[in-house]
Amino acid sequence: MIRFSLLRHLSLFPLVLISLLVGIGLLMLYSAANGSFHPWGAKQSWRFGIGCLLMLGVAITDSRYWFSCSYALYTVALVLLVAVESLGFVGMGAQRWIDLYAFSLQPSELMRVGLVLALARYFHGCSLEDVTHLRTLVIPGLMILIPTLLVMRQPDLGTALLLILSSAALFFVAGVKIWKFAVVGLASVSCIPLLWSFLHTYQQQRILTFLNPESDPMKSGYHVTQSKIALGSGGILGKGFLQGSQSHLNFLPEKQTDFIFTMYSEEFGLVGAVILVVLYALLIAFNFQVALNARTQFGRLVAIGLTTTFFLYAFINMAMVMGFLPVVGIPLPFISYGGTALITLLVSQGLIFSIDLHKNIRVRR
């Protein structure tokens, strides 16, 4: 199952990209703490070390093993999501984490990987003809709906949206017809008034603020307003490392997590932001190449699903801090502070490496 000799076949290119991204993240966490690795940088460093070991271990494990335990991993993530209801603690107004003493676990991040694996295994066993029948889509539809509703109860609208969008990508690659997506989209639009009533008051306010951020600049619109000021003040080359006025004078909230891209852009400007986007684009391109080269439907779907999720993380976070999307609490991949998110991203990359290293191995239906 595990072959250490495969490590020498591991591509260095994505490893360098990941190291550069995490390095930028540590640099910004150092800046966020006003020139100190405490309280965020030091913790993120050892989490990265643990995550790297897990990534390499996952990479050299036979992809058939991940196929065989896909449903089990999904079930574990689902049980943990249910456990959040009774065992989870409240932080920043949301009940999303389980305290394991040594660290806090966010089950919704585990579900992000478990759902992709489970859907990939399910569609691996379906032919193109099977996917054309609506009855074939009932089970995967429930596999998406149940965790999405649990995540929305926490509440975590951003992660719920990620689960839906990444799953939609898997449905598309599996062969689901475009007209079915159109039908679901129209049905969703027609249900907006009903869905609006289920949103929490602060979630409704975030959407209203997104539509008109100047309506309440000192309260609900404060985050986005300060973010735009910081982004604009960075200019082309930025104000310099540790010199961001909005972040270091504490005008910018959540600068170590959701709005870390704003702080980075203020200090390194448009040039720095473009470099970061290029690093993301190169890593995404490598992962999509792995998906194209995969010789099994399971491998192809896993790589596509995890890469799509990674892209959505980066896109939504950047669009959010620029005011193009409502603030939904999505971290910037490999940059934002957060243990479960960082380790989950590294494990996800390990799964993509495993697909690449074992691409010549057949997986039964």
Helices and strands as residue ranges (DSSP letters): G 4-9, H 12-32, H 41-59, H 63-68, H 70-87, E 89-91, E 94-99, E 104-105, H 107-124, H 128-131, G 134-137, H 138-153, H 157-174, H 178-190, H 192-198, H 201-211, G 213-215, H 222-234, H 245-248, H 260-293, H 297-321, H 339-357
